[in-house]
Amino acid sequence: MAAPAASENAITASLLYAVGSGRTPSSEAPELSVEMQETIAAVLQDQGAEDRMTRVVEAVRAGYEAVSADASLTISAQRYDTLRREFLAEAGTGRNVWPVGSTTILKRAGGSWSSALGRAGMSASTRKRASGFGAARFTDEQYRAAVRDFTRAAAQKGSSTSYQNYLAWRKRSQEQGRSDLPSGPSLRNTYGSWSAALQEGEGTAPGPGVTRGGQD
């Protein structure tokens, strides 16, 4: 009997796993939905690779975080196939082989790899978040206010305005009830770099070609 068709969640998880391979999700990376975790658990169990559950989930989270921070992030079909072969060499295969093969992914996306990536969130114009991920969209003023508030707080404490210090300051601020602060990756993506974001906090507009409206 033929194996069941790969689900959209299995395909999305496959592509995000490839992007996140070798990365480590930050403490701010969103958790996977229950449905997505169940999908990953099922395919790994079928392959006798349950012991890789934590590693795979972390890679998928890291991939999603990376794509959220950089809308232009992509991966070639060739690179995807290489990472897939490496995973299968370690984990083995079952009736439902995961990560899903690039040929199957292409067929499901009408033969276009770009379309397949777009369906998994790797498209600046048509990005969609995978089911279960929370999304918060911030206004231009909220971006500017976040940088201004951070630089002001750093000046008062005599601390540096480094990227890592922003992450720590944002975490403390959220624990105190603030919900209007974009993540560090979102700020860097919006202004093009951390230094450009700091210039915005000083009242200098970001350079030409830098787009706003990044997502957290």
N, C-alpha and C positions, 0 to 999 in steps of 0.2 A: 504494500500500500504506500502511495506517495506521501511524503511528509507534508504537513500543513503549510500553507503559505506564510511567509514571514510577516509579522504584524508591523504596523507603522512604528510602534514603540521600539521593536527590536531593531528596525532599520535606523531610527534616530539614535538609539543607544550605541549602535555599531559605529556610526560616523563620529559621534561625540567622543566615544572611547578612543578612536584613532587620533582625533585632535588632541585629546587630553593625555595620551600616552607619553610618559616621561615628565608630565607636569604634576604639581601638587596643589590641590585646591586650597585657597586661603580660608581663614576662619569665617569669612563673610560669604563664601560660596553657598548658594541655596541647596537645600536637601532635595533629593529626588522624590517624586510622587510615589505613593504606595504602589500604584499601578506599574510605574516604571521599574521599581525595585522587584516587584513580583515577576515581571517579564524577564529581567536579568537572572533572577534566581531560577526560573524555570529552564531557561536555555542552558545555564551552567550545570544544573542538576542533570539534564539530559546528556551532557557531555562528561559527566563525572568530574566536574571541575568546581564543585561547591566551595572548595578551599580558596578559590580566587574571587569570591564574591566581594570582599572588602576592597581588594585591589581594583576590580572592575568598576565598582560604584564610585570610588574616589577618582578614577580616571574620567568617567563620564561627567562627574561634577566639575572636574578641572576643565574638561573640554567645553562644557556649557559656560563656565565662568569666562574662559578665554574668548569664546565667540561673543558673549555679551559685552565684553570690554573692547573688542575690535571687530566691527561689522565686516571688515574686509578679509578677515581670517579665512583661509581655505586649505584644502588638502587635495592633492592630485589623486586620480584613480590608481596610479602606479604606486604611490606612497601608501595609499590605503591598503592595497593588495599585499604589500610587503609587511606591514604591521599585522595584517590578518594572518598571514602565513606564520609569522613569528608566534602569535598567540596560539594558533592551532597546533603548532609543533610542541608546545608546552602542555596545552589543555586537552588535546585530543578532540575527537568529533563524535557527535551523536546523530540521531535521526534528524534533528533540527540543528543544522550547523550554524554556529554564531562565533564571531561576527558574520553578518549576512554577506554573501558574496557580492562583489561589485557588479557582476552581470545581472543578478537579481535586482539590485538597487537601480541599475540603469533601466531595466524593463519597467519597473514600477514608476519610474519618472519619465517615461516616454522616450527613453534613449538619450536623455540629456543629463550629463553628470552635474552641470551647473544647476539644473532644476532639482536634482536630488539633494544637492547641498542646500539649496534654498528652502526646501521642505524641512530640512533639519535645523534651519535657523541661520545658515551661513550665506545670507544675502542681504545687502544693505537696504534694498528697496522693498523686499517682501519678507523680511525676517519675521518668523513666528516663534513664540516660545513653546517649548515642549510642555505637554500637559502636566500640571502639578507645580510648575515653577511660579513663584510670585513675581509680580512686576510692579515697579513703581516708576512713573515718568515724572521728571522734574522740569520746572520752568527755567528759563534763562536767569531770572532773578534769584531763584533758589540756588542755582549753581554759583552765582556771584556771591550771594549771601553766605553760603557755606565756606567759601574760600576766605572771605572777609572776616567772618567770625573766628575761623581757625587761626589766621595770621594775627588777629588781635589777641587771641588767647595765648598764642605762642610768645608774643611780644611782652605780655603782662608777666609771664612766667620766666622770660629770658631763655626760652628753649628754641631750638631750630625749627624751621618750617619744612622739614624733610617729609617725604612721602610716607615713611613709616610712622612718623609722629602724627600725621593726619589720620592714619588708620586707627591709631590708639586713641586720639582725641575724639574721633567720630564714635568709636565704640563706647567710650565713657559718656558721651553726650546722649547716645541712644539709651543707655542704661538709666539716664536721668530723665528720659521721656521724650527726647527729640525724635521726630520721624521725618524731618525735612532735609536730611543731609545725604547727598548722593555718595555712592561708594567711591573709593579711591580710583579703581579702574574706570569707572564711569566718567570721573573728572578728567582723567588723562585722555580718554577717548574723545571727550567733548572738545577739549582745547588743544589736543595734539601732543602734549607733553605735560609733565608736572610743572616744569619751569614756566610754561605758558599759562597754566592755571594760576600760579602764584602772581604772575604779572596782571592777570585779571583782578586778583584781589587787591592789587595796588592801584587799580583804576585804569590799567592799560588794556585795550581791547586785544583779543587774540589775532594773530596774523591772518592774511587772506587765505582762503581755502580751508580753514578750519571750520568744521560743521558743528552745530549744536544739536541738542535733542537726543543725546546718548541716553541709553536706558541703564538703570541700576539693576 
